[in-house]
Amino acid sequence: MNSRIAVSSARRASQRLIQRTTPDETTTHFGFKTVPEAQKESLVRGVFSNVASNYDIMNDAMSMGIHRLWKDHLIRKMSPSPDAKLLDVAGGTGDIAQRFLEFQDQGEPGQRVDAWARAEKRFAASKWMREGRIGFTVGNAENLEFIDDASFDVYTIAFGIRNCTHPDRVVREAFRVLKPGGRFMCLEFSRVENPVLASLYDFHSFHVIPRLGELIANDRGSYEYLVESIRKFPPQKEFAQMIRDAGFTTIGKGYENLTFGTVAIHTGYKF
Ligand SMILES: C[S@@+](CC[C@H](N)C(=O)[O-])C[C@H]1O[C@@H](n2cnc3c(N)ncnc32)[C@H](O)[C@@H]1O
Protein backbone atom coordinates (compact mmCIF):
# COMPACT_ATOMS: atom_id res chain seq x y z
CA MET A 1 0.00 0.00 0.00
CA ASN A 2 1.25 3.47 -0.81
CA SER A 3 2.25 4.94 2.53
CA ARG A 4 1.09 8.48 1.75
CA ILE A 5 -2.43 7.25 0.95
CA ALA A 6 -2.48 5.07 4.04
CA VAL A 7 -1.42 7.93 6.30
CA SER A 8 -3.89 10.38 4.96
CA SER A 9 -6.66 7.82 5.36
CA ALA A 10 -5.55 7.21 8.95
CA ARG A 11 -5.70 10.97 9.53
CA ARG A 12 -9.13 11.27 8.00
CA ALA A 13 -10.28 8.34 10.11
CA SER A 14 -9.07 9.95 13.32
CA GLN A 15 -10.70 13.27 12.39
CA ARG A 16 -14.02 11.53 11.76
CA LEU A 17 -13.66 9.73 15.06
CA ILE A 18 -13.05 12.96 16.96
CA GLN A 19 -16.21 14.42 15.51
CA ARG A 20 -18.18 11.36 16.57
CA THR A 21 -16.92 11.42 20.14
CA THR A 22 -19.73 12.15 22.59
CA PRO A 23 -19.21 13.56 26.10
CA ASP A 24 -19.86 10.22 27.85
CA GLU A 25 -17.67 8.16 25.49
CA THR A 26 -14.39 6.92 26.95
CA THR A 27 -11.58 8.59 25.09
CA THR A 28 -7.82 8.32 24.99
CA HIS A 29 -4.98 10.01 23.18
CA PHE A 30 -3.59 9.10 19.78
CA GLY A 31 -0.58 11.38 19.65
CA PHE A 32 -2.02 14.81 20.48
CA LYS A 33 -5.49 13.88 19.19
CA THR A 34 -8.33 12.64 21.36
CA VAL A 35 -10.01 9.54 20.00
CA PRO A 36 -12.53 6.99 21.30
CA GLU A 37 -10.65 4.38 23.29
CA ALA A 38 -12.02 1.54 21.17
CA GLN A 39 -10.40 3.01 18.05
CA LYS A 40 -6.85 3.52 19.28
CA GLU A 41 -5.58 0.00 18.65
CA SER A 42 -6.57 0.06 14.98
CA LEU A 43 -5.16 3.57 14.49
CA VAL A 44 -1.82 2.44 15.98
CA ARG A 45 -1.91 -0.68 13.80
CA GLY A 46 -2.37 1.63 10.78
CA VAL A 47 0.72 3.64 11.73
CA PHE A 48 2.91 0.54 12.07
CA SER A 49 1.70 -0.97 8.86
CA ASN A 50 2.55 2.35 7.13
CA VAL A 51 6.05 2.54 8.59
CA ALA A 52 6.93 -1.19 8.36
CA SER A 53 8.78 -1.09 5.03
CA ASN A 54 11.03 1.82 6.10
CA TYR A 55 11.15 0.93 9.76
CA ASP A 56 14.84 0.00 10.12
CA ILE A 57 16.23 2.81 7.95
CA MET A 58 14.03 5.40 9.70
CA ASN A 59 15.18 4.20 13.12
CA ASP A 60 18.77 4.79 12.06
CA ALA A 61 17.98 8.18 10.51
CA MET A 62 15.92 9.50 13.44
CA SER A 63 18.33 8.41 16.14
CA MET A 64 21.55 8.79 14.10
CA GLY A 65 22.13 5.09 14.75
CA ILE A 66 22.00 5.49 18.53
CA HIS A 67 19.00 3.15 18.90
CA ARG A 68 21.46 0.31 18.22
CA LEU A 69 23.56 1.33 21.22
CA TRP A 70 20.47 1.62 23.45
CA LYS A 71 19.40 -1.90 22.45
CA ASP A 72 22.94 -3.27 22.94
CA HIS A 73 22.97 -1.69 26.38
CA LEU A 74 19.61 -3.25 27.27
CA ILE A 75 20.94 -6.73 26.54
CA ARG A 76 24.23 -6.13 28.37
CA LYS A 77 22.26 -4.88 31.37
CA MET A 78 20.04 -7.97 31.19
CA SER A 79 23.03 -10.33 30.76
CA PRO A 80 20.71 -13.29 30.24
CA SER A 81 21.87 -16.69 31.42
CA PRO A 82 22.22 -19.37 28.72
CA ASP A 83 18.94 -20.98 29.78
CA ALA A 84 16.89 -17.77 30.19
CA LYS A 85 13.60 -17.73 28.31
CA LEU A 86 12.57 -14.36 26.85
CA LEU A 87 9.23 -12.94 25.76
CA ASP A 88 9.93 -9.89 23.58
CA VAL A 89 6.65 -8.01 23.19
CA ALA A 90 6.07 -5.43 20.42
CA GLY A 91 9.15 -6.96 18.82
CA GLY A 92 8.91 -5.16 15.45
CA THR A 93 11.69 -6.42 13.19
CA GLY A 94 13.33 -8.43 15.93
CA ASP A 95 16.22 -6.22 17.10
CA ILE A 96 15.91 -7.30 20.74
CA ALA A 97 15.38 -11.00 19.99
CA GLN A 98 18.45 -11.05 17.74
CA ARG A 99 20.69 -9.39 20.32
CA PHE A 100 19.40 -11.69 23.06
CA LEU A 101 20.19 -14.83 21.04
CA GLU A 102 23.62 -13.49 20.06
CA PHE A 103 24.40 -12.77 23.70
CA GLN A 104 23.34 -16.26 24.76
CA ASP A 105 25.45 -17.82 22.02
CA GLN A 106 28.54 -16.33 23.59
CA GLY A 107 27.98 -18.93 26.33
CA GLU A 108 26.25 -22.29 26.08
CA PRO A 109 23.41 -22.70 23.55
CA GLY A 110 20.40 -21.10 25.14
CA GLN A 111 16.66 -21.28 25.53
CA ARG A 112 13.86 -20.17 23.31
CA VAL A 113 12.75 -16.60 22.56
CA ASP A 114 9.15 -15.73 21.83
CA ALA A 115 9.15 -12.56 19.79
CA TRP A 116 5.87 -10.72 19.68
CA ALA A 117 6.36 -9.60 16.14
CA ARG A 118 6.21 -10.04 12.45
CA ALA A 119 9.94 -10.66 12.33
CA GLU A 120 9.92 -14.12 10.78
CA LYS A 121 11.61 -12.87 7.59
CA ARG A 122 14.70 -11.72 9.46
CA PHE A 123 15.10 -15.06 11.22
CA ALA A 124 13.84 -17.38 8.46
CA ALA A 125 17.29 -18.63 7.45
CA SER A 126 18.84 -18.41 10.91
CA LYS A 127 20.18 -21.32 12.90
CA TRP A 128 17.94 -20.15 15.78
CA MET A 129 14.88 -20.90 13.65
CA ARG A 130 16.29 -24.31 12.64
CA GLU A 131 17.02 -25.08 16.28
CA GLY A 132 13.49 -24.07 17.27
CA ARG A 133 14.81 -21.35 19.56
CA ILE A 134 12.55 -18.57 18.32
CA GLY A 135 8.80 -18.33 17.74
CA PHE A 136 6.43 -15.52 16.70
CA THR A 137 2.97 -14.43 17.70
CA VAL A 138 0.87 -11.42 16.72
CA GLY A 139 -1.54 -9.96 19.25
CA ASN A 140 -2.18 -7.29 21.83
CA ALA A 141 0.29 -6.76 24.67
CA GLU A 142 -2.61 -5.86 26.95
CA ASN A 143 -4.02 -9.35 26.78
CA LEU A 144 -1.63 -12.30 26.52
CA GLU A 145 -4.34 -14.79 27.51
CA PHE A 146 -2.82 -17.63 25.49
CA ILE A 147 0.44 -17.40 27.45
CA ASP A 148 0.47 -19.35 30.71
CA ASP A 149 1.16 -17.69 34.02
CA ALA A 150 4.77 -17.78 35.19
CA SER A 151 6.29 -19.02 31.94
CA PHE A 152 9.16 -16.59 31.11
CA ASP A 153 12.36 -15.47 32.84
CA VAL A 154 12.55 -12.10 31.10
CA TYR A 155 9.94 -9.89 29.46
CA THR A 156 11.11 -7.06 27.20
CA ILE A 157 9.17 -4.33 25.48
CA ALA A 158 11.22 -1.81 23.48
CA PHE A 159 9.58 1.30 22.07
CA GLY A 160 6.23 -0.48 22.19
CA ILE A 161 4.38 0.30 25.40
CA ARG A 162 3.67 3.95 24.65
CA ASN A 163 1.54 2.81 21.70
CA CYS A 164 -0.71 0.73 23.91
CA THR A 165 -4.04 2.13 25.08
CA HIS A 166 -3.59 0.92 28.67
CA PRO A 167 0.10 0.66 29.59
CA ASP A 168 -0.90 -0.39 33.12
CA ARG A 169 -2.61 -3.50 31.70
CA VAL A 170 0.52 -4.29 29.69
CA VAL A 171 2.65 -4.19 32.84
CA ARG A 172 0.16 -6.34 34.77
CA GLU A 173 0.21 -8.94 31.98
CA ALA A 174 4.02 -8.88 32.06
CA PHE A 175 3.85 -9.59 35.80
CA ARG A 176 1.49 -12.53 35.24
CA VAL A 177 3.56 -14.26 32.50
CA LEU A 178 6.89 -13.90 34.33
CA LYS A 179 8.18 -16.65 36.61
CA PRO A 180 8.89 -15.76 40.23
CA GLY A 181 12.32 -14.13 40.12
CA GLY A 182 11.64 -12.97 36.55
CA ARG A 183 12.43 -9.54 35.20
CA PHE A 184 10.45 -6.89 33.31
CA MET A 185 12.60 -4.58 31.19
CA CYS A 186 11.16 -1.71 29.21
CA LEU A 187 13.18 0.46 26.83
CA GLU A 188 11.11 3.51 25.95
CA PHE A 189 11.42 7.16 24.98
CA SER A 190 11.21 9.31 28.06
CA ARG A 191 11.75 12.87 29.32
CA VAL A 192 14.85 15.02 28.91
CA GLU A 193 15.00 17.07 32.09
CA ASN A 194 17.74 19.56 31.25
CA PRO A 195 15.81 22.56 29.77
CA VAL A 196 18.45 23.46 27.15
CA LEU A 197 18.77 19.91 25.91
CA ALA A 198 15.00 19.51 26.10
CA SER A 199 14.46 22.41 23.70
CA LEU A 200 17.03 21.00 21.26
CA TYR A 201 15.33 17.63 21.54
CA ASP A 202 11.93 19.26 20.89
CA PHE A 203 13.30 20.88 17.74
CA HIS A 204 14.65 17.53 16.54
CA SER A 205 11.34 15.83 17.39
CA PHE A 206 8.86 18.28 15.94
CA HIS A 207 10.83 19.56 12.95
CA VAL A 208 13.56 17.12 11.95
CA ILE A 209 11.83 13.77 12.47
CA PRO A 210 8.58 14.55 10.55
CA ARG A 211 10.73 15.98 7.72
CA LEU A 212 12.87 12.80 7.65
CA GLY A 213 9.63 10.80 7.56
CA GLU A 214 8.51 12.82 4.57
CA LEU A 215 11.84 12.55 2.72
CA ILE A 216 12.75 8.93 3.43
CA ALA A 217 9.42 7.22 3.88
CA ASN A 218 7.09 9.64 2.07
CA ASP A 219 5.08 9.64 5.28
CA ARG A 220 5.03 12.70 7.53
CA GLY A 221 1.86 11.82 9.46
CA SER A 222 3.05 8.55 11.00
CA TYR A 223 6.22 10.19 12.28
CA GLU A 224 4.28 13.12 13.71
CA TYR A 225 2.24 10.55 15.62
CA LEU A 226 5.41 8.80 16.88
CA VAL A 227 6.81 12.07 18.23
CA GLU A 228 3.53 13.11 19.83
CA SER A 229 3.07 9.69 21.44
CA ILE A 230 6.42 10.13 23.20
CA ARG A 231 5.17 13.34 24.84
CA LYS A 232 1.98 11.63 26.03
CA PHE A 233 3.78 8.72 27.73
CA PRO A 234 4.27 9.08 31.51
CA PRO A 235 7.64 10.45 32.62
CA GLN A 236 10.23 8.21 34.30
CA LYS A 237 9.03 8.40 37.93
CA GLU A 238 5.35 8.00 37.10
CA PHE A 239 6.05 4.95 34.93
CA ALA A 240 8.26 3.43 37.66
CA GLN A 241 5.30 3.76 40.05
CA MET A 242 3.01 2.05 37.52
CA ILE A 243 5.48 -0.86 37.47
CA ARG A 244 5.43 -1.09 41.28
CA ASP A 245 1.63 -0.87 41.29
CA ALA A 246 1.54 -3.95 39.06
CA GLY A 247 3.39 -5.89 41.78
CA PHE A 248 7.00 -5.54 40.69
CA THR A 249 9.84 -4.63 43.00
CA THR A 250 12.20 -1.97 41.73
CA ILE A 251 15.75 -1.37 42.86
CA GLY A 252 16.53 2.26 43.64
CA LYS A 253 14.42 4.55 41.51
CA GLY A 254 13.66 1.69 39.10
CA TYR A 255 15.03 3.17 35.90
CA GLU A 256 18.19 4.20 34.11
CA ASN A 257 18.25 7.22 31.82
CA LEU A 258 20.20 6.95 28.57
CA THR A 259 21.27 9.88 26.38
CA PHE A 260 20.08 12.51 28.90
CA GLY A 261 16.69 10.82 29.38
CA THR A 262 15.81 10.68 25.70
CA VAL A 263 15.15 7.05 26.54
CA ALA A 264 15.00 5.14 29.81
CA ILE A 265 15.24 1.50 30.78
CA HIS A 266 12.76 0.62 33.52
CA THR A 267 13.33 -2.67 35.32
CA GLY A 268 11.00 -4.50 37.68
CA TYR A 269 11.55 -7.82 39.50
CA LYS A 270 8.80 -10.30 40.29
CA PHE A 271 9.63 -11.57 43.76
C1 LIG B 1 8.32 1.21 17.47
S1 LIG B 1 8.06 -0.48 17.18
C2 LIG B 1 9.31 -1.21 18.19
C3 LIG B 1 9.87 -2.48 17.60
C4 LIG B 1 11.07 -3.09 18.32
N1 LIG B 1 10.76 -3.47 19.67
C5 LIG B 1 12.27 -2.17 18.28
O1 LIG B 1 12.67 -1.71 19.34
O2 LIG B 1 12.80 -1.93 17.21
C6 LIG B 1 6.60 -0.78 18.04
C7 LIG B 1 6.00 -2.16 17.81
O3 LIG B 1 4.90 -2.29 18.72
C8 LIG B 1 3.86 -2.99 18.08
N2 LIG B 1 2.63 -2.69 18.81
C9 LIG B 1 1.91 -1.56 18.81
N3 LIG B 1 0.86 -1.67 19.64
C10 LIG B 1 0.92 -2.92 20.17
C11 LIG B 1 0.11 -3.65 21.08
N4 LIG B 1 -0.99 -3.11 21.63
N5 LIG B 1 0.48 -4.91 21.41
C12 LIG B 1 1.58 -5.47 20.86
N6 LIG B 1 2.40 -4.82 20.00
C13 LIG B 1 2.05 -3.58 19.65
C14 LIG B 1 3.92 -2.49 16.64
O4 LIG B 1 3.30 -3.38 15.76
C15 LIG B 1 5.44 -2.39 16.43
O5 LIG B 1 5.94 -3.62 15.94
The ligand as an SDF file (V2000), in Angstrom:
LIG
                    3D

 27 29  0  0  0  0  0  0  0  0999 V2000
    8.3160    1.2140   17.4660 C   0  0  0  0  0  0  0  0  0  0  0  0
    8.0550   -0.4830   17.1800 S   0  0  0  0  0  0  0  0  0  0  0  0
    9.3050   -1.2120   18.1920 C   0  0  0  0  0  0  0  0  0  0  0  0
    9.8680   -2.4790   17.6010 C   0  0  0  0  0  0  0  0  0  0  0  0
   11.0720   -3.0860   18.3150 C   0  0  0  0  0  0  0  0  0  0  0  0
   10.7640   -3.4720   19.6700 N   0  0  0  0  0  0  0  0  0  0  0  0
   12.2660   -2.1700   18.2760 C   0  0  0  0  0  0  0  0  0  0  0  0
   12.6700   -1.7070   19.3430 O   0  0  0  0  0  0  0  0  0  0  0  0
   12.7980   -1.9310   17.2070 O   0  0  0  0  0  0  0  0  0  0  0  0
    6.5960   -0.7760   18.0430 C   0  0  0  0  0  0  0  0  0  0  0  0
    6.0000   -2.1600   17.8090 C   0  0  0  0  0  0  0  0  0  0  0  0
    4.9010   -2.2940   18.7210 O   0  0  0  0  0  0  0  0  0  0  0  0
    3.8610   -2.9950   18.0790 C   0  0  0  0  0  0  0  0  0  0  0  0
    2.6320   -2.6940   18.8090 N   0  0  0  0  0  0  0  0  0  0  0  0
    1.9100   -1.5600   18.8070 C   0  0  0  0  0  0  0  0  0  0  0  0
    0.8560   -1.6710   19.6370 N   0  0  0  0  0  0  0  0  0  0  0  0
    0.9170   -2.9220   20.1700 C   0  0  0  0  0  0  0  0  0  0  0  0
    0.1080   -3.6490   21.0840 C   0  0  0  0  0  0  0  0  0  0  0  0
   -0.9860   -3.1110   21.6310 N   0  0  0  0  0  0  0  0  0  0  0  0
    0.4840   -4.9080   21.4050 N   0  0  0  0  0  0  0  0  0  0  0  0
    1.5840   -5.4670   20.8600 C   0  0  0  0  0  0  0  0  0  0  0  0
    2.3980   -4.8220   20.0000 N   0  0  0  0  0  0  0  0  0  0  0  0
    2.0540   -3.5780   19.6510 C   0  0  0  0  0  0  0  0  0  0  0  0
    3.9220   -2.4870   16.6450 C   0  0  0  0  0  0  0  0  0  0  0  0
    3.3020   -3.3810   15.7620 O   0  0  0  0  0  0  0  0  0  0  0  0
    5.4390   -2.3930   16.4290 C   0  0  0  0  0  0  0  0  0  0  0  0
    5.9370   -3.6210   15.9410 O   0  0  0  0  0  0  0  0  0  0  0  0
  1  2  1  0
  2  3  1  0
  2 10  1  0
  3  4  1  0
  4  5  1  0
  5  6  1  0
  5  7  1  0
  7  8  2  0
  7  9  1  0
 10 11  1  0
 11 12  1  0
 11 26  1  0
 12 13  1  0
 13 14  1  0
 13 24  1  0
 14 15  1  0
 14 23  1  0
 15 16  2  0
 16 17  1  0
 17 18  1  0
 17 23  2  0
 18 19  1  0
 18 20  2  0
 20 21  1  0
 21 22  2  0
 22 23  1  0
 24 25  1  0
 24 26  1  0
 26 27  1  0
M  CHG  2   2   1   9  -1
M  END
$$$$
